[in-house]
Amino acid sequence: MLTSIQILLGIWRATLTLPDAPLPFNFEMKQQQGKYIMEIINGDEHILVDEITFKDDSMLVHLPVFDSEFRLKINTGKMHGVWINNARKEKPQIEFNAEYGNASRFIATTVTNINVSGRWETYLDAGTSDSSLAIGVFEQSKQNVKGTFLTESGDHRYLSGIVNGDTLWLSTFDGSHCWLYRGIISGNEMNGTFWSGNHAKSNWRAKRNDNIELPDANNITRVTSQLKFIFPDVDSNLISITDQRFKNKVVLLQIMGTWCPNCLDETSYFVEYYNKHHQEGLEIIGLVFEKTTDFNKAATNVKRLQQRYAIPYPLLIAGSTGKDAVVTALPGITNFISYPTTIFINRKGEAIKAHAGFSGPATGKEFEIYKKEFNTTMQQLLH
């Protein structure tokens, strides 16, 4: 171990200081092969953080894939410092505090007889012109709650929290998302507040509705039958959909970004599927849109992603995430709404459909439905 700092091993409770309320999450400190590692916990999700360095009494923690970091001072059973999101230009720093030995995420102060399990028809940005439909899906055991919100552009990933009296509290932190939710429950309705880091705050409202569904993700974004493009990979090699390696192959175009947690969930699924079915004539091309116009910076981000997920298919740097970036880079796509979006291309080179968003493993049943539909489509294309 290359540090004299002694960090207590086990569970810690951290808080990020947002306006009006702290965002809590848990992590576990471990040692592997003489090195400290951190494991961030969001319900069923455990994020391994192994890029940790030390200087004097300070610890620098570089979050995996995402361009963000903790800069912390260590004092026995306490940590203090900041979380810095380098992808943000405004308000990139949030105060961080942690204490050892507290496994609670939120602190329950009032018992409850309320159970929020089920589906909730939800309107994010309620009362504004940006209001949009989401579906809250929750499971509650005693006062503990886990779940997510489903949206047209993907899920809000792993949310974890409690019902404290008449109030639902949920949070998630994964190095990119820094999200806190509060919902005041009245019968079968909720009125809530949502914080995204220290830069955004909005209202939401919800009501129980076990039959609520989102629009079909296959009928939102449209694509012409023929798509043509040429973009560089991380080594500046130009790659085109018309290259010989893609001829007579089934091709998935994965429109994504390294900053997008739903894209990473999808990448994990695609890597496994590719490794099983590549020999059947499957190719995947990742078209990456980054929050930077600096090619070298974008390439560094993409290389970290490739290494972390052992991605065997090419990732091309297609542009930055400016307004209408995707439809400008890929003429033939209309009504693009979401990172990620997947385009399915048959062996004739024809785009047959686009799937907006990704319902990942945090969604439970929706993820199983997605996989079943995806497998059916792919088997039809491959055979």
N, C-alpha and C positions, 0 to 999 in steps of 0.2 A: 504494500500500500504506500502510495507516494504522498501521504499527508499525515501530519501529526494530529489533525482534527479527529475527535472521537464523536461519532454520531450514534445515538441510541437506535438500536435495531428494533423494528416492529411498527405498529400502527401510529400514525400521526393524523391530527386534524388541522387542516389549513383553512384559512379564509382569505379571500380577495376583497378588498374594500371598495364596494360599489356605492354610488349615490343611494342613500336611504337605507340600505341593508347590506350586510356582508354576504358574499357567496361562499358557502362552505364546500369542501370536498375532502376526501381521505386519501392518504397514500401510505405505502409501507416502505420502510428503508430496509434493505437487505445487503448482504455481502456475497459476491460471487468471485471466486478466484482472486481474492485479495482486493477487490474493487467494490466500492459502494455503488448500488443501483437503487433506483426509485421505481415503485410501481403505483401509478395513479389508478384509483378505483372509482368507477362510476357504475354502481349496480353490478351487473354481470360482466362489465367491461373492465379489463385490467391492462393498462398501457405500460409497457416496459420502457424505462428511460435509463439509458446506459452511457450517455455522453455527459459525464460529470467530471469537472476538473476543480482543483483547489488552489488557492493562493492565500497564504497567511491564515486568517480566521474566516475567509470567505469561500463560498461554494458557488460555482457557475454550472447551471444545469441547462443544457441545450435540449429542448423538446424534440422528440423524433419527428422527422419529415418537415413539420411546420417550422417556419422561420420565427421562432419565439424562444424565450429563455427566462429562467429565474436567476437573479443575482442576490445571494443570501449571505447573511451573517449568522454564525452558529454560536449558541450559548447554552450548552448542556441540553436541556429538554425543550429548547425554544429555537425557532428560526425567525428571522425578520429580514425583509428586503423588498424587492419588486419583481413583478412579472412584466416583461417587456415583449410586446408583440411587434416585431420588426416589420411586419407586413402592413402595419397601419401608419399613416402619415400624421394623423391627429390623435392625441391622447393615447399614446402607445404604452404608457406605464400605469400599472395598478399596484397599490401597496399589498404586500403579502405577509402574513403571519402564520406561524404553525406552532402547535404544542404537542408534545409527545404523550402517547398513552390514551388518547381519547378516540374511541372507535365510532362515536356518534357523528352523524353528518349534520343534521339539524337537532337542536335540543328541544325535546318535548316538555312543555310546561303545563299543558292541560290535556286531560283525557278526552276521548271523543267516542261517540257512537255512530259516526259517519263513515261510510265506506264508499270510496269513489271508483271502485272497480267497474270496468266496462268501457263503452265508447261514448265520447262526448263530441257533439257537433260544436265546433269552435270557430270563432272569427277573430283572427289576428289583426292588429291595428284597428280594432273595433271603433266605429264612429268616424272613420276617415275615408278619404277616397282610395286609400291603399288597402282597405279591408279585404281579407282573403280567407277562404275556407280552409280549415284544418280539421283533423280528427284527433282528439285526445284518446289514447288507449292506455289504460292504467290497470295495474294489479295491486291490491292492497292486502297486507297481512298484519293484523293488529293495527298499529299506527303507521307502519312502514309502507311506502309506495314506490313502485318502479313503473316505468312505461316510457312513452314518447308521444310526440305529435306527428301525425302524418300530414304531408302537404304535397301539392303537385310537383314541387321541385325536390322532394326527398324528405326523409324523416329528421327529427331533431335529435336523433341518436339516443344514447343511454341516459335517461333522466332518473334521478333517485332522490327520495325525500320522505316527508311524513305528512300526515294530517294532524295538526295541532289545534285542538278545539274545533272551530269552524273554518280553519285556514289550511289550504294545501300549499306546501312548500316543495319545490323541486329545483334541482340544479344539475349542471354538468360542466366539467372542465376537461378538455383534452389537448390543450396547447393551441387550439384555434378557437373553438367555441368557448365562450366564458358567459354562460347563460344562467339566469336566475328567474324563477317563476313563483308568483304568489297568486293564489286564487281564494277568494272569500266565497264559501259555500252557503247557499240558501236553498234548501230542498233539492230540486233537480237542476239547479242553475248555479253557475259560478261567474263572478266578475273578478278579473285578474289584472295584474301588472307584470310586465316582462322587461327585464334588464339585459341588454347585450353589452357586456363589458361596462366601461364607464362613459360610453359615448352615445348610447341610445336607450330610450325608455318608451314603452308604449303600453296600451291597454288591450286586453282581450276579454272575450266573454264566451261562455259555453253553456250548453244544456245537454242533458242525457238524450241520446238517440242511438239505440242499438242497431238501427238500419242505415245509418248515414254512410255514404260512400263518396269517394273522390271521383272526378272525371277520369275516364279511361286514359292511362298514361301513353297508350299507343295512338291516340287520336288528337294529340295536342300540337306537337311539332310536326311539320310536313317537310318532305324532302323529294326532289325530283329523282327520276330513276337513275340518272347518271351524275356522279360527282367526280370532279377532277381537282387535284391539288398537288402541290409539291412544297414540302417544308423541310427544314434542317433537323437532324437529330442533335444530341448533345455534343457531338464531335464535328458539327457543321456539315456532315454528309447529307446531301439532298436526297430525299426519299419521296416517291410518288406512288399514288394508288395504281398507276399504270405500269409499275415495275414488274419484271418477269415473275418475281416470287409471289405476286398476288394474283396472277392470271389463273383462271379456272379454280380459284379458291373461294371458300366462304370467308368473308371478311367482316369483322366487327370494327366499326369506328367508335372509339371511346372518347367523347369530348369531355375534358376534365381539367383539373388544376391541382397542383400539389397542396394548395391552401384549403382544399375542400374536403372535409371529413367524409361526406357521403361518397365522394369519388374514391377515397381510400378503401372504404368498405367494399365498393364495387370492384376495385382493383384486386383486392384479396380474393374475391369470388372468381374473377376472370382468370387470374393466374392459375388457380387450381383447375378450372375448366380447360384452359388452354393446354396445360400439361397432360391432361387426360385425352384430349381430342385433336391435338395438333396433327398427329399422323393420319387423321381422317380427312385432312384438307382444310383445317381451320387456321386462319391468320387473324391477328388483332393488331390494330394500329391505335396508339394513344395520341390524340391531338391535344396538346397541353397549352392552356391559356393561363399565363401567370400575371400576378399583380406587380409587374415590373416591365419596363421596356428595354432593360439592360439584358442583352442575350447571355452574357457570361453569368450574371446573377441567376437568370432563369435556368441555365444549364446546370449550375451548382445545385439548385433546388431539385431539379429532375434527377440528377445523379444520386442524391440522397434517397429519393423515393425508390429508384431502381434497386439500390443496394438493400434498403430496408425490407422490401417485398420480394426481392429476387425475381424481378419482372423479366421474362424471357422474350417479350415482343417489343418492337420499337416504340419509343416515345418521341414524338416530334414537337418541336417548339413552334406553335402555330400563331402565337401572338400574345397580346396582353388583354386584360379583361375590361377593355373600354366599352362604351356604349356601342351596341350592334357589332361587336368584334367578330363573333362567330359567323353571322350572316354575311359580313364583308369578306372574311377569309374563305368561306365556303358558300359561294353563290349556289342557289338551289335549295337552301334551307330557309323555311319561313316559320314564324312564330316560335323562335327559340326562346325558352323560358328558364332553362335549368342546367346547371352543372351538378351531376353528370347528365349527359344525354347519349344514348347508344343508337347507332344506325346499323341496320342489318343489311348486308350486301350479298346477293347470291353469286353462284359460280359464273354467271353471265356478266357480272359487274353491275347488276341493277340493284339499286337501293329499294328494298321492299317495305321498310317501315322504320320509324324512329320511336324510341321509347324515352320519354322525358322523366328524369329523376331516377331514384333508386331507393327501394324500400329494403333497408339492410337488416342485419340480425337483431337489432334492438326492437324491431317491429313485431317479432314473433310470428303470428299467423300470416301477416302480409308478406313476410320474407319467404315463407313456404309457398304461398300462392305465386309470388314472383318467380321462384326457382322452377316451379312446375310449368308455368307458361314459357319461361325462357328455354327450358329443356325441350319442350314440344316444338317450338320454333326452330331451334338449332338442329334437332334430329330431322326435321323436314328439309332443312337446307343442306345438311351434310350427306343425306342418303337419298 
